[in-house]
Amino acid sequence: MADAKKIVKRVIEEPWMGNWDALDEFVAEDYVGYDPSQPEPIQGRDGIRANLQQYLDAFANARVTVDDQIAEGDKVATRWTGRGTHTGEFAGTSATGKDVTVSGLTISRLVDGKIAEEWTTWDTLGMLVQVGAIPAATTA
Amino acid sequence: MSSFFTSQHMPCTECGASVRVSEHDTHTCDPERRLEYHLFQLRDEVATFDDGLSAYLASAQGRFAQWLAERDRPDANR
C-alpha cells in the first residue's frame, strides 16, 4: 500500500503548492468527496479545485502537510495539518493577517490507483476562532 | 456573543503568528513578522495615504501649509 499512501499524499499536498496536475493524475473523474464544511458533496476534479480555491483566495501561502498515514484494503487514512495567513475575506470575516493552523483527517478510497471517494473532517471551528469569526473563550 | 471554544492554536495578538495555546507564555515574536503584521493592519491607511496627501496639498489648508513651509525653509545659500 506504499503507492496508495504516496498517491494520497500527493493529492492532499501538491495542489496547495500549485501543482494541480496531481488531481488529473490521481483523482478519478467520478470522484465524490464528503466534507461537513461543504453543503453538498464535492463532485469531480473541478469540485476539488473549486473547494481548494476558496481557501487559496483567503489564505496566502496556504499549505497542507501530511503528518501520518495508515492504509488498509482499498482505503488510506491521512492525518494532516493546514497552515496559512488570512489575507482575504473568509466566512464573512475581512482579512486579519493572522496565521492559522488547523488539523484534519481524510479517509480516501482508491480504485485502480486513483482516488474515487473521500471523507474528510477538519477543525472548521478552530479555523473560525483563529480568524476571529467566532470569539475565543477567555480564561478567568 | 458568547465564547465557548478555544482552538489548539491561536494567533499571537502582537505578531499574528500561529502559536500553540500551551506555548503562548514562552512565545517570542519574530520582529520581521511583527512588523509585517502591523503593516497589514494599516494596509488601508497605507493604500490611501498618497491620495489623501495629494488631496490635502491641493486644499486651501494644504496650499497654505506648503507656502508656510517654503517661507520658513532655511535658506540653503545662507
Backbone of each chain as ProteinMPNN parsed JSONL, in Angstrom:
{"seq_chain_A": "MADAKKIVKRVIEEPWMGNWDALDEFVAEDYVGYDPSQPEPIQGRDGIRANLQQYLDAFANARVTVDDQIAEGDKVATRWTGRGTHTGEFAGTSATGKDVTVSGLTISRLVDGKIAEEWTTWDTLGMLVQVGAIPAATTA", "coords_chain_A": {"N_chain_A": [[0.815, -1.215, 0.0], [2.147, 1.086, -0.171], [2.287, 2.706, -2.446], [-0.305, 3.656, -2.647], [-0.485, 5.272, -0.396], [1.393, 7.203, -1.094], [0.183, 8.291, -3.35], [-2.14, 9.452, -2.277], [-0.974, 11.276, -0.527], [0.308, 12.986, -2.346], [-1.919, 14.062, -3.674], [-3.188, 15.366, -1.62], [-1.294, 17.242, -0.741], [-0.005, 18.558, -2.963], [-1.656, 20.261, -4.711], [-1.873, 22.604, -3.213], [0.547, 23.687, -3.499], [0.508, 24.589, -5.98], [0.579, 22.66, -7.919], [-1.558, 21.354, -9.811], [-1.725, 19.226, -11.43], [-1.517, 16.827, -10.152], [-4.078, 16.189, -9.408], [-5.358, 15.581, -11.845], [-3.9, 13.364, -12.464], [-4.225, 11.523, -10.385], [-6.827, 11.452, -9.377], [-10.058, 10.151, -9.645], [-12.379, 10.545, -12.363], [-15.039, 10.49, -11.649], [-15.033, 11.235, -9.035], [-16.054, 11.615, -5.63], [-16.378, 13.672, -2.838], [-16.719, 14.018, 0.662], [-17.373, 16.453, 3.0], [-17.941, 17.961, 5.986], [-17.966, 20.718, 6.132], [-18.887, 21.607, 3.776], [-21.827, 22.268, 1.936], [-22.808, 20.519, 0.017], [-21.86, 17.346, -1.448], [-18.514, 17.097, -2.753], [-17.883, 17.191, -6.106], [-16.101, 15.475, -8.506], [-12.941, 16.411, -10.188], [-12.985, 19.131, -10.747], [-14.651, 20.014, -8.774], [-13.055, 19.617, -6.543], [-11.012, 21.434, -7.125], [-12.435, 23.872, -7.039], [-13.23, 23.859, -4.391], [-10.774, 23.954, -2.984], [-9.806, 26.339, -3.976], [-11.235, 28.395, -2.773], [-10.076, 28.57, -0.294], [-7.439, 29.063, -0.965], [-7.719, 31.582, -2.04], [-8.277, 33.07, 0.194], [-6.254, 32.651, 2.008], [-2.964, 33.374, 2.204], [-0.006, 31.76, 1.118], [-0.997, 29.249, 1.738], [-0.815, 25.973, 2.922], [-0.847, 22.421, 3.024], [0.191, 19.785, 4.961], [1.065, 16.385, 5.182], [0.805, 14.429, 8.044], [0.613, 11.846, 9.049], [-0.087, 8.491, 8.006], [-2.258, 5.731, 7.424], [-2.835, 2.632, 5.947], [-5.254, 0.399, 4.652], [-6.674, -2.34, 3.044], [-8.588, -1.059, 0.415], [-8.401, 1.511, 1.245], [-7.039, 4.61, 2.518], [-6.037, 6.246, 5.38], [-5.495, 9.514, 6.434], [-3.745, 11.81, 8.384], [-3.576, 15.245, 8.678], [-2.113, 18.581, 8.518], [-3.058, 21.923, 8.141], [-1.907, 25.111, 7.09], [-1.766, 28.704, 6.975], [-1.889, 32.195, 5.987], [-4.193, 34.608, 6.856], [-5.337, 36.475, 4.483], [-7.381, 37.303, 2.902], [-10.953, 37.789, 2.401], [-12.859, 35.645, 4.447], [-15.357, 33.412, 5.276], [-17.092, 35.524, 5.79], [-15.471, 37.177, 7.231], [-13.239, 39.83, 7.275], [-9.891, 40.168, 5.934], [-7.277, 39.427, 8.217], [-4.587, 39.15, 8.572], [-3.587, 37.277, 10.234], [-1.906, 34.26, 11.168], [-2.963, 30.929, 10.657], [-3.593, 27.644, 11.939], [-4.694, 24.457, 11.285], [-6.03, 21.173, 11.895], [-6.711, 17.969, 10.381], [-8.532, 15.065, 9.225], [-8.552, 12.636, 6.711], [-10.155, 10.119, 4.923], [-9.44, 8.097, 2.287], [-10.651, 6.426, -0.553], [-9.436, 4.201, -2.894], [-9.524, 3.38, -6.354], [-8.285, 1.424, -8.846], [-5.775, 2.741, -8.667], [-6.48, 5.384, -8.405], [-7.993, 8.101, -6.628], [-11.221, 7.662, -5.566], [-13.19, 8.25, -3.785], [-13.753, 10.242, -0.89], [-13.663, 10.999, 2.599], [-13.734, 13.6, 4.735], [-12.869, 15.196, 7.757], [-12.374, 18.161, 9.516], [-10.834, 20.805, 11.463], [-12.896, 22.971, 11.524], [-14.207, 24.729, 13.237], [-12.115, 25.595, 14.875], [-10.642, 27.004, 12.971], [-12.397, 29.136, 12.402], [-12.437, 30.391, 14.877], [-9.776, 31.159, 15.093], [-9.471, 33.072, 13.053], [-11.096, 34.941, 14.04], [-13.789, 34.972, 13.511], [-15.478, 33.718, 15.201], [-15.774, 34.323, 18.61], [-13.049, 33.649, 20.833], [-12.791, 31.559, 23.716], [-12.414, 33.045, 26.901], [-10.059, 32.88, 29.519], [-10.547, 32.78, 33.009]], "CA_chain_A": [[0.0, 0.0, 0.0], [3.015, 2.265, -0.161], [1.929, 3.578, -3.552], [-1.579, 4.318, -2.319], [-0.18, 6.362, 0.536], [2.08, 8.277, -1.843], [-0.814, 8.939, -4.215], [-2.997, 10.311, -1.444], [-0.125, 12.379, -0.036], [0.496, 13.946, -3.437], [-3.187, 14.758, -3.962], [-3.516, 16.255, -0.491], [-0.309, 18.327, -0.552], [0.54, 19.277, -4.12], [-2.43, 21.395, -5.241], [-1.621, 23.816, -2.416], [1.819, 24.255, -3.972], [0.299, 25.0, -7.363], [0.628, 21.533, -8.856], [-2.902, 20.785, -9.972], [-1.616, 18.018, -12.257], [-1.716, 15.654, -9.291], [-5.508, 15.84, -9.436], [-5.644, 14.897, -13.113], [-3.19, 12.091, -12.497], [-4.552, 10.555, -9.325], [-8.215, 11.534, -8.902], [-10.991, 9.598, -10.628], [-13.283, 11.55, -12.939], [-16.322, 10.49, -10.929], [-14.704, 11.426, -7.609], [-17.01, 12.275, -4.724], [-15.779, 13.96, -1.534], [-17.669, 14.435, 1.699], [-16.721, 17.354, 3.945], [-19.054, 18.603, 6.701], [-17.972, 22.17, 5.959], [-19.485, 21.899, 2.472], [-23.249, 21.913, 1.956], [-23.057, 19.402, -0.897], [-20.633, 16.583, -1.732], [-17.607, 17.665, -3.755], [-18.014, 16.313, -7.275], [-15.077, 15.508, -9.546], [-11.71, 17.204, -10.002], [-13.342, 20.559, -10.717], [-15.198, 20.274, -7.442], [-11.902, 19.749, -5.623], [-10.352, 22.715, -7.44], [-13.27, 24.975, -6.526], [-13.201, 23.81, -2.923], [-9.465, 24.428, -2.51], [-9.568, 27.715, -4.407], [-11.807, 29.356, -1.82], [-9.102, 28.739, 0.789], [-6.252, 29.697, -1.552], [-8.033, 33.004, -2.213], [-8.383, 33.73, 1.505], [-5.075, 32.4, 2.843], [-1.691, 33.419, 1.48], [0.935, 30.688, 1.473], [-1.722, 28.102, 2.313], [-0.133, 24.692, 2.711], [-1.295, 21.28, 3.81], [1.238, 18.767, 5.043], [0.612, 15.109, 5.73], [1.516, 14.08, 9.28], [0.62, 10.397, 9.292], [-0.995, 7.744, 7.137], [-2.474, 4.302, 7.668], [-3.531, 2.052, 4.794], [-5.83, -0.933, 4.834], [-7.55, -2.653, 1.917], [-8.571, -0.037, -0.647], [-8.526, 2.836, 1.876], [-5.901, 5.234, 3.195], [-6.413, 7.286, 6.341], [-4.414, 10.507, 6.481], [-3.851, 12.934, 9.328], [-2.845, 16.348, 8.045], [-2.157, 19.917, 9.133], [-3.117, 23.025, 7.186], [-1.431, 26.394, 7.614], [-1.852, 29.799, 6.022], [-2.06, 33.538, 6.547], [-5.519, 35.092, 6.469], [-5.138, 37.727, 3.75], [-8.559, 37.607, 2.088], [-12.184, 37.55, 3.153], [-13.181, 34.235, 4.671], [-16.526, 33.197, 6.138], [-17.633, 36.82, 6.177], [-14.508, 37.914, 8.047], [-12.215, 40.501, 6.473], [-8.521, 39.702, 6.167], [-6.722, 39.855, 9.506], [-3.129, 38.998, 8.585], [-3.211, 36.277, 11.238], [-1.593, 32.902, 10.727], [-3.857, 29.915, 11.235], [-3.18, 26.245, 11.858], [-5.817, 23.542, 11.535], [-5.714, 19.772, 11.631], [-7.833, 17.256, 9.79], [-8.401, 13.642, 8.89], [-9.208, 12.262, 5.459], [-10.108, 8.71, 4.515], [-9.538, 8.059, 0.827], [-10.844, 5.099, -1.155], [-8.815, 4.195, -4.212], [-9.928, 2.379, -7.353], [-7.32, 1.414, -9.96], [-4.705, 3.717, -8.472], [-6.986, 6.764, -8.344], [-8.899, 8.347, -5.503], [-12.596, 7.697, -6.063], [-14.107, 8.753, -2.772], [-13.047, 10.699, 0.319], [-14.421, 11.525, 3.731], [-12.824, 14.492, 5.467], [-13.327, 16.06, 8.844], [-11.271, 19.034, 9.928], [-11.122, 21.713, 12.568], [-13.508, 24.198, 10.984], [-14.49, 25.653, 14.344], [-10.828, 26.195, 15.239], [-10.319, 27.977, 11.926], [-13.25, 30.319, 12.587], [-11.982, 31.069, 16.095], [-8.458, 31.767, 14.857], [-9.594, 34.296, 12.246], [-11.926, 35.898, 14.763], [-15.195, 34.918, 13.1], [-16.165, 33.294, 16.424], [-14.887, 34.74, 19.72], [-12.411, 32.585, 21.594], [-13.093, 31.556, 25.15], [-11.438, 33.748, 27.741], [-9.84, 32.186, 30.79], [-10.738, 33.669, 34.164]], "C_chain_A": [[0.85, 1.267, 0.0], [2.618, 3.237, -1.257], [0.647, 4.345, -3.251], [-1.342, 5.485, -1.361], [0.467, 7.535, -0.206], [1.099, 9.035, -2.729], [-1.658, 9.924, -3.408], [-2.204, 11.516, -0.938], [0.048, 13.44, -1.122], [-0.773, 14.758, -3.686], [-3.545, 15.726, -2.836], [-2.569, 17.458, -0.44], [-0.068, 19.185, -1.804], [-0.326, 20.404, -4.69], [-2.176, 22.7, -4.495], [-0.318, 24.476, -2.835], [1.723, 24.63, -5.448], [0.339, 23.872, -8.368], [-0.734, 20.842, -8.925], [-2.865, 19.5, -10.796], [-1.855, 16.76, -11.435], [-3.178, 15.23, -9.271], [-5.84, 15.062, -10.701], [-5.056, 13.493, -13.118], [-3.792, 11.053, -11.543], [-5.976, 10.657, -8.755], [-9.144, 11.04, -10.009], [-11.954, 10.684, -11.119], [-14.59, 11.648, -12.166], [-16.119, 10.582, -9.41], [-15.866, 12.069, -6.845], [-16.332, 12.458, -3.364], [-16.824, 14.47, -0.555], [-16.912, 15.229, 2.755], [-17.84, 18.105, 4.669], [-19.101, 20.125, 6.541], [-18.598, 22.581, 4.626], [-20.935, 21.435, 2.447], [-23.585, 20.701, 1.094], [-21.764, 18.617, -1.071], [-19.819, 17.252, -2.843], [-17.554, 16.693, -4.93], [-16.845, 16.534, -8.231], [-13.879, 16.388, -9.229], [-12.025, 18.698, -9.933], [-13.928, 20.951, -9.361], [-14.094, 20.441, -6.419], [-11.224, 21.096, -5.85], [-11.132, 23.883, -6.832], [-13.229, 25.027, -4.997], [-11.883, 24.38, -2.389], [-9.27, 25.908, -2.83], [-10.122, 28.73, -3.412], [-10.847, 29.595, -0.643], [-7.828, 29.419, 0.264], [-6.48, 31.2, -1.737], [-7.983, 33.757, -0.883], [-7.115, 33.61, 2.342], [-3.807, 32.378, 1.986], [-0.798, 32.298, 1.994], [0.234, 29.496, 2.122], [-1.013, 26.805, 1.927], [-0.806, 23.625, 3.549], [-0.168, 20.258, 3.802], [0.672, 17.515, 5.721], [1.473, 14.756, 6.938], [1.633, 12.572, 9.466], [-0.367, 9.733, 8.34], [-1.078, 6.286, 7.564], [-3.263, 3.772, 6.474], [-4.066, 0.666, 5.141], [-6.811, -1.181, 3.693], [-7.451, -1.579, 0.845], [-8.627, 1.381, -0.069], [-7.216, 3.293, 2.522], [-6.444, 6.306, 4.13], [-5.227, 8.227, 6.516], [-4.722, 11.576, 7.52], [-2.996, 14.056, 8.775], [-3.002, 17.651, 8.832], [-2.15, 20.975, 8.024], [-2.666, 24.32, 7.849], [-1.587, 27.474, 6.54], [-2.01, 31.12, 6.746], [-3.334, 34.145, 5.979], [-5.412, 36.47, 5.803], [-6.308, 38.069, 2.828], [-9.816, 37.303, 2.89], [-12.471, 36.061, 3.256], [-14.335, 34.143, 5.664], [-17.074, 34.523, 6.662], [-16.705, 37.655, 7.039], [-13.434, 38.516, 7.149], [-10.834, 39.994, 6.852], [-7.967, 40.27, 7.466], [-5.196, 39.837, 9.532], [-2.653, 37.95, 9.578], [-2.865, 34.944, 10.573], [-2.572, 31.943, 11.392], [-3.257, 28.527, 11.031], [-4.395, 25.384, 12.167], [-5.37, 22.112, 11.242], [-6.947, 19.086, 11.063], [-7.507, 15.801, 9.522], [-9.151, 13.384, 7.593], [-9.064, 10.762, 5.245], [-10.367, 8.673, 3.01], [-9.739, 6.613, 0.37], [-10.324, 5.139, -2.582], [-9.372, 3.065, -5.084], [-8.951, 2.506, -8.519], [-6.288, 2.537, -9.854], [-5.158, 5.165, -8.461], [-7.957, 6.902, -7.18], [-10.318, 8.523, -6.049], [-13.545, 8.349, -5.064], [-13.298, 9.179, -1.547], [-14.027, 11.218, 1.356], [-13.444, 12.34, 4.57], [-13.547, 15.151, 6.633], [-12.135, 16.915, 9.263], [-11.79, 20.105, 10.883], [-11.678, 23.045, 12.053], [-13.776, 25.228, 12.088], [-13.209, 26.37, 14.787], [-10.406, 27.268, 14.245], [-11.106, 29.271, 12.136], [-12.84, 31.104, 13.833], [-10.67, 31.807, 15.826], [-8.538, 33.029, 14.007], [-10.51, 35.321, 12.898], [-13.376, 35.924, 14.343], [-16.071, 34.478, 14.273], [-15.244, 33.689, 17.569], [-14.313, 33.538, 20.456], [-12.807, 32.679, 23.065], [-12.019, 32.312, 25.901], [-11.295, 32.99, 29.046], [-9.914, 33.188, 31.927], [-9.443, 33.842, 34.927]], "O_chain_A": [[0.336, 2.375, 0.152], [2.608, 4.449, -1.042], [0.53, 5.531, -3.562], [-1.935, 6.554, -1.511], [0.133, 8.697, 0.024], [1.169, 10.259, -2.848], [-1.859, 11.071, -3.808], [-2.709, 12.639, -0.925], [-0.051, 14.638, -0.856], [-0.721, 15.972, -3.881], [-4.136, 16.779, -3.077], [-2.998, 18.569, -0.129], [0.059, 20.405, -1.703], [0.22, 21.421, -5.118], [-2.257, 23.779, -5.082], [-0.092, 25.658, -2.572], [2.727, 24.947, -6.085], [0.149, 24.105, -9.562], [-1.011, 19.887, -8.199], [-3.854, 18.769, -10.857], [-2.335, 15.751, -11.953], [-3.481, 14.045, -9.132], [-6.507, 14.028, -10.655], [-5.624, 12.563, -13.689], [-3.857, 9.865, -11.857], [-6.287, 10.01, -7.755], [-9.03, 11.458, -11.161], [-12.293, 11.613, -10.387], [-15.176, 12.723, -12.037], [-16.919, 10.078, -8.622], [-16.56, 12.947, -7.357], [-15.78, 11.509, -2.808], [-17.701, 15.256, -0.913], [-15.937, 14.747, 3.332], [-18.612, 18.817, 4.027], [-20.135, 20.749, 6.78], [-18.815, 23.767, 4.379], [-21.239, 20.327, 2.889], [-24.516, 19.951, 1.389], [-20.68, 19.163, -0.864], [-20.369, 17.883, -3.746], [-17.222, 15.52, -4.764], [-16.628, 17.648, -8.709], [-13.8, 17.018, -8.174], [-11.413, 19.437, -9.162], [-13.728, 22.064, -8.874], [-14.175, 21.295, -5.536], [-10.901, 21.81, -4.9], [-10.557, 24.765, -6.193], [-13.198, 26.102, -4.398], [-11.879, 25.186, -1.459], [-8.65, 26.642, -2.06], [-9.546, 29.803, -3.229], [-10.813, 30.685, -0.072], [-7.221, 30.239, 0.952], [-5.549, 31.994, -1.607], [-7.678, 34.949, -0.851], [-6.918, 34.38, 3.283], [-3.61, 31.487, 1.16], [-0.844, 31.942, 3.171], [0.818, 28.813, 2.963], [-0.665, 26.581, 0.768], [-1.279, 23.895, 4.653], [0.359, 19.913, 2.745], [-0.085, 17.589, 6.689], [2.702, 14.78, 6.87], [2.637, 12.081, 9.982], [-1.355, 10.339, 7.924], [-0.095, 5.692, 8.005], [-4.239, 4.386, 6.043], [-3.414, -0.121, 5.827], [-7.67, -0.347, 3.407], [-6.353, -1.228, 0.414], [-8.871, 2.341, -0.8], [-6.413, 2.49, 2.997], [-7.219, 7.168, 3.716], [-4.096, 7.786, 6.721], [-5.803, 12.165, 7.536], [-1.829, 13.849, 8.441], [-3.885, 17.798, 9.676], [-1.342, 20.92, 7.097], [-2.992, 24.593, 9.004], [-1.544, 27.184, 5.345], [-2.236, 31.164, 7.955], [-3.524, 34.186, 4.764], [-5.399, 37.497, 6.481], [-6.229, 39.025, 2.056], [-9.757, 36.643, 3.928], [-12.345, 35.317, 2.283], [-14.289, 34.723, 6.748], [-17.468, 34.631, 7.823], [-17.094, 38.716, 7.528], [-12.799, 37.813, 6.364], [-10.628, 39.463, 7.943], [-8.163, 41.445, 7.776], [-4.582, 40.439, 10.412], [-1.449, 37.753, 9.746], [-3.45, 34.56, 9.56], [-2.958, 32.129, 12.546], [-2.516, 28.281, 10.079], [-5.048, 25.566, 13.195], [-4.458, 21.877, 10.449], [-8.074, 19.551, 11.236], [-6.353, 15.376, 9.586], [-10.267, 13.868, 7.409], [-7.972, 10.21, 5.373], [-11.39, 9.162, 2.532], [-9.072, 5.698, 0.854], [-10.714, 5.994, -3.377], [-9.646, 1.961, -4.613], [-8.814, 3.579, -9.107], [-5.974, 3.199, -10.844], [-4.333, 6.077, -8.504], [-8.644, 5.953, -6.8], [-10.583, 9.399, -6.873], [-14.566, 8.924, -5.44], [-12.29, 8.558, -1.208], [-15.067, 11.791, 1.034], [-12.443, 11.814, 5.055], [-14.685, 15.601, 6.507], [-11.011, 16.42, 9.349], [-12.993, 20.28, 11.077], [-11.029, 24.088, 12.134], [-13.595, 26.43, 11.896], [-13.208, 27.575, 15.038], [-9.879, 28.312, 14.629], [-10.548, 30.365, 12.058], [-12.891, 32.334, 13.843], [-10.479, 32.937, 16.275], [-7.76, 33.96, 14.213], [-10.685, 36.427, 12.386], [-14.126, 36.802, 14.769], [-17.253, 34.817, 14.338], [-14.045, 33.416, 17.509], [-15.0, 32.54, 20.675], [-13.117, 33.756, 23.574], [-10.839, 32.222, 25.564], [-12.279, 32.514, 29.612], [-9.407, 34.305, 31.822], [-9.408, 34.556, 35.93]]}, "seq_chain_B": "MSSFFTSQHMPCTECGASVRVSEHDTHTCDPERRLEYHLFQLRDEVATFDDGLSAYLASAQGRFAQWLAERDRPDANR", "coords_chain_B": {"N_chain_B": [[-22.174, 38.208, 21.995], [-21.544, 34.829, 22.784], [-18.738, 33.093, 24.212], [-17.142, 30.075, 23.746], [-15.178, 28.33, 23.117], [-11.849, 27.328, 22.602], [-9.247, 27.266, 20.337], [-6.675, 24.839, 19.536], [-4.457, 26.038, 18.482], [-3.698, 29.49, 18.416], [-3.651, 32.781, 17.0], [-0.886, 34.901, 17.729], [-1.356, 37.871, 19.517], [0.276, 40.023, 19.124], [2.005, 39.57, 16.931], [0.669, 37.974, 15.151], [1.386, 35.405, 14.523], [0.838, 31.888, 14.28], [0.337, 30.143, 17.15], [0.761, 27.485, 19.408], [-1.585, 27.107, 21.985], [-0.694, 26.231, 24.448], [1.879, 27.109, 24.378], [1.923, 29.813, 24.421], [2.835, 31.456, 26.5], [5.572, 31.241, 26.395], [6.21, 32.054, 23.922], [8.058, 33.928, 21.562], [8.023, 36.84, 19.728], [8.795, 37.135, 16.277], [10.617, 39.778, 15.044], [10.418, 40.686, 12.393], [8.114, 39.444, 11.453], [6.301, 40.593, 13.178], [6.389, 43.288, 12.398], [5.467, 43.047, 9.783], [2.9, 42.128, 10.302], [1.733, 44.288, 11.686], [1.884, 46.24, 9.726], [0.158, 45.122, 7.926], [-2.254, 45.456, 9.255], [-2.496, 48.142, 8.952], [-2.956, 48.474, 6.307], [-5.025, 49.623, 4.77], [-4.889, 52.33, 5.383], [-2.292, 52.843, 4.52], [-2.586, 52.321, 1.814], [-4.253, 54.384, 1.006], [-2.841, 56.604, 1.57], [-1.223, 58.197, -0.222], [-3.148, 59.312, -1.953], [-4.65, 60.714, -0.105], [-2.775, 62.536, 0.858], [-2.21, 63.991, -1.478], [-4.707, 65.134, -1.949], [-4.933, 66.726, 0.325], [-2.792, 68.512, -0.027], [-3.708, 69.856, -2.199], [-5.774, 71.259, -1.209], [-7.08, 74.329, 0.314], [-6.024, 74.666, 2.873], [-3.851, 72.955, 2.719], [-2.364, 74.116, 0.682], [-1.69, 76.501, 1.907], [-0.15, 75.506, 4.015], [1.989, 74.523, 2.567], [2.994, 76.886, 1.488], [3.736, 78.181, 3.828], [5.686, 76.44, 4.804], [7.549, 76.677, 2.812], [8.22, 79.345, 3.078], [9.385, 79.328, 5.61], [11.527, 77.738, 5.29], [14.926, 77.052, 5.814], [17.381, 79.093, 4.311], [19.218, 77.731, 1.811], [21.512, 78.799, 0.741], [22.511, 80.419, 2.612]], "CA_chain_B": [[-21.873, 36.844, 21.557], [-20.925, 34.011, 23.83], [-17.496, 32.448, 23.806], [-17.234, 28.746, 24.32], [-14.246, 27.412, 22.492], [-10.509, 27.807, 22.308], [-8.556, 26.37, 19.427], [-5.356, 24.38, 19.988], [-3.572, 27.111, 18.036], [-4.313, 30.811, 18.303], [-2.673, 33.762, 16.545], [-0.323, 35.823, 18.714], [-2.008, 39.171, 19.339], [1.29, 41.014, 18.765], [2.636, 39.357, 15.628], [-0.217, 37.221, 14.276], [1.882, 34.053, 14.257], [0.023, 30.823, 14.851], [1.094, 29.594, 18.28], [0.021, 26.562, 20.272], [-2.054, 27.807, 23.19], [0.168, 25.822, 25.571], [3.195, 27.742, 24.237], [1.762, 31.268, 24.319], [3.63, 32.138, 27.527], [7.003, 31.195, 26.05], [6.371, 32.508, 22.537], [8.763, 35.188, 21.319], [7.662, 37.319, 18.391], [9.83, 37.45, 15.301], [10.412, 41.208, 14.765], [10.009, 40.88, 10.997], [6.705, 39.015, 11.365], [5.506, 41.593, 13.903], [6.294, 44.469, 11.535], [4.595, 42.651, 8.669], [1.536, 42.02, 10.832], [1.227, 45.632, 11.974], [1.685, 46.921, 8.436], [-1.06, 44.564, 7.332], [-3.392, 46.095, 9.923], [-2.566, 49.538, 8.478], [-2.886, 48.442, 4.841], [-5.978, 50.552, 4.153], [-4.33, 53.676, 5.542], [-1.12, 52.937, 3.646], [-3.058, 52.347, 0.424], [-4.917, 55.65, 0.693], [-2.016, 57.717, 2.046], [-0.824, 59.079, -1.327], [-4.33, 60.062, -2.409], [-5.01, 61.637, 0.976], [-1.78, 63.61, 0.887], [-2.424, 64.823, -2.665], [-5.937, 65.904, -1.737], [-4.639, 67.739, 1.346], [-1.921, 69.538, -0.606], [-4.494, 70.633, -3.168], [-6.788, 72.051, -0.499], [-6.628, 75.656, 0.74], [-5.188, 74.473, 4.059], [-2.615, 72.318, 2.264], [-1.579, 75.104, -0.072], [-1.142, 77.432, 2.901], [0.92, 74.793, 4.725], [3.155, 74.471, 1.67], [3.54, 78.251, 1.399], [4.375, 78.437, 5.123], [6.897, 75.609, 4.873], [8.503, 77.255, 1.87], [8.668, 80.61, 3.668], [10.204, 79.077, 6.796], [12.641, 76.829, 4.993], [16.211, 77.744, 5.923], [17.988, 79.383, 3.008], [20.345, 76.814, 1.576], [22.707, 79.556, 0.357], [22.946, 81.242, 3.73]], "C_chain_B": [[-21.225, 36.066, 22.7], [-19.628, 33.401, 23.305], [-17.434, 31.104, 24.506], [-16.131, 27.823, 23.877], [-12.889, 28.075, 22.314], [-9.831, 26.785, 21.414], [-7.209, 25.962, 20.019], [-4.278, 25.399, 19.602], [-4.357, 28.408, 18.035], [-3.249, 31.791, 17.816], [-2.185, 34.621, 17.707], [-0.921, 37.204, 18.469], [-1.016, 40.245, 18.89], [1.819, 40.843, 17.343], [1.79, 38.526, 14.673], [0.237, 35.807, 13.984], [0.976, 33.03, 14.935], [0.843, 30.108, 15.929], [0.198, 28.626, 19.051], [-0.364, 27.279, 21.562], [-1.152, 27.478, 24.381], [1.537, 26.496, 25.525], [3.115, 29.265, 24.18], [2.652, 32.015, 25.31], [5.106, 32.203, 27.157], [7.27, 31.699, 24.627], [7.117, 33.845, 22.478], [8.474, 35.615, 19.885], [8.91, 37.51, 17.535], [9.609, 38.907, 14.886], [9.916, 41.472, 13.338], [8.526, 40.542, 10.816], [5.804, 40.045, 12.048], [5.303, 42.846, 13.052], [5.316, 44.203, 10.38], [3.125, 42.654, 9.116], [0.942, 43.406, 11.085], [1.002, 46.431, 10.686], [0.418, 46.41, 7.754], [-2.298, 45.209, 7.948], [-3.598, 47.525, 9.394], [-2.696, 49.629, 6.956], [-3.841, 49.433, 4.175], [-5.46, 51.988, 4.23], [-3.143, 53.885, 4.606], [-1.566, 53.093, 2.197], [-3.65, 53.694, 0.048], [-4.062, 56.865, 1.058], [-1.686, 58.704, 0.923], [-1.988, 59.95, -1.797], [-4.729, 61.114, -1.368], [-4.07, 62.828, 1.031], [-1.977, 64.559, -0.294], [-3.641, 65.721, -2.481], [-5.695, 67.021, -0.725], [-3.809, 68.873, 0.745], [-2.659, 70.415, -1.608], [-5.543, 71.513, -2.487], [-6.197, 73.401, -0.075], [-5.67, 75.537, 1.935], [-3.825, 73.894, 3.654], [-1.727, 73.292, 1.514], [-0.94, 76.114, 0.887], [0.028, 76.785, 3.649], [2.18, 74.723, 3.864], [3.821, 75.843, 1.581], [4.322, 78.576, 2.683], [5.697, 77.683, 5.228], [7.986, 76.187, 3.973], [9.106, 78.536, 2.45], [9.665, 80.378, 4.807], [11.413, 78.198, 6.519], [13.954, 77.61, 5.086], [16.822, 77.945, 4.532], [19.239, 78.53, 2.837], [21.621, 77.564, 1.271], [23.281, 80.375, 1.51], [24.113, 80.603, 4.48]], "O_chain_B": [[-20.447, 36.618, 23.48], [-19.455, 33.22, 22.1], [-17.65, 31.011, 25.715], [-16.139, 26.642, 24.225], [-12.798, 29.238, 21.923], [-9.839, 25.587, 21.699], [-6.669, 26.644, 20.89], [-3.302, 25.585, 20.33], [-5.54, 28.427, 17.694], [-2.077, 31.66, 18.17], [-2.972, 35.02, 18.565], [-0.985, 37.655, 17.325], [-1.422, 41.267, 18.337], [2.053, 41.822, 16.634], [2.148, 38.38, 13.504], [-0.449, 35.075, 13.271], [0.426, 33.272, 16.009], [1.901, 29.544, 15.651], [-0.971, 28.912, 19.311], [0.456, 27.98, 22.155], [-0.879, 28.338, 25.218], [2.278, 26.465, 26.507], [4.116, 29.934, 23.922], [3.167, 33.088, 24.994], [5.81, 33.126, 27.568], [8.419, 31.761, 24.189], [6.837, 34.764, 23.248], [8.661, 34.841, 18.947], [9.942, 37.984, 18.011], [8.522, 39.247, 14.419], [9.101, 42.366, 13.109], [7.789, 41.247, 10.127], [4.704, 40.338, 11.58], [4.204, 43.397, 12.986], [4.464, 45.031, 10.059], [2.24, 43.121, 8.399], [-0.21, 43.667, 10.74], [0.046, 47.199, 10.579], [-0.297, 47.164, 7.095], [-3.276, 45.478, 7.25], [-4.714, 48.045, 9.387], [-2.565, 50.708, 6.378], [-3.514, 50.015, 3.141], [-5.575, 52.757, 3.276], [-2.996, 54.939, 3.986], [-1.003, 53.889, 1.445], [-3.559, 54.107, -1.108], [-4.486, 58.007, 0.883], [-1.851, 59.912, 1.093], [-1.84, 61.154, -2.009], [-5.092, 62.241, -1.704], [-4.492, 63.968, 1.222], [-1.918, 65.778, -0.136], [-3.613, 66.906, -2.812], [-6.191, 68.135, -0.896], [-4.089, 70.049, 0.98], [-2.287, 71.566, -1.839], [-6.124, 72.4, -3.112], [-4.982, 73.595, -0.1], [-4.646, 76.218, 1.997], [-2.786, 74.293, 4.18], [-0.507, 73.301, 1.678], [0.204, 76.525, 0.699], [1.055, 77.419, 3.887], [3.296, 74.847, 4.368], [5.047, 75.953, 1.597], [5.406, 79.159, 2.641], [6.7, 78.229, 5.688], [9.169, 76.189, 4.314], [10.306, 78.788, 2.34], [10.643, 81.109, 4.959], [12.224, 77.944, 7.409], [14.084, 78.691, 4.511], [16.771, 77.049, 3.688], [20.183, 78.61, 3.622], [22.71, 77.043, 1.507], [24.369, 80.944, 1.414], [24.605, 81.17, 5.456]]}, "name": "protein", "num_of_chains": 2, "seq": "MADAKKIVKRVIEEPWMGNWDALDEFVAEDYVGYDPSQPEPIQGRDGIRANLQQYLDAFANARVTVDDQIAEGDKVATRWTGRGTHTGEFAGTSATGKDVTVSGLTISRLVDGKIAEEWTTWDTLGMLVQVGAIPAATTAMSSFFTSQHMPCTECGASVRVSEHDTHTCDPERRLEYHLFQLRDEVATFDDGLSAYLASAQGRFAQWLAERDRPDANR"}
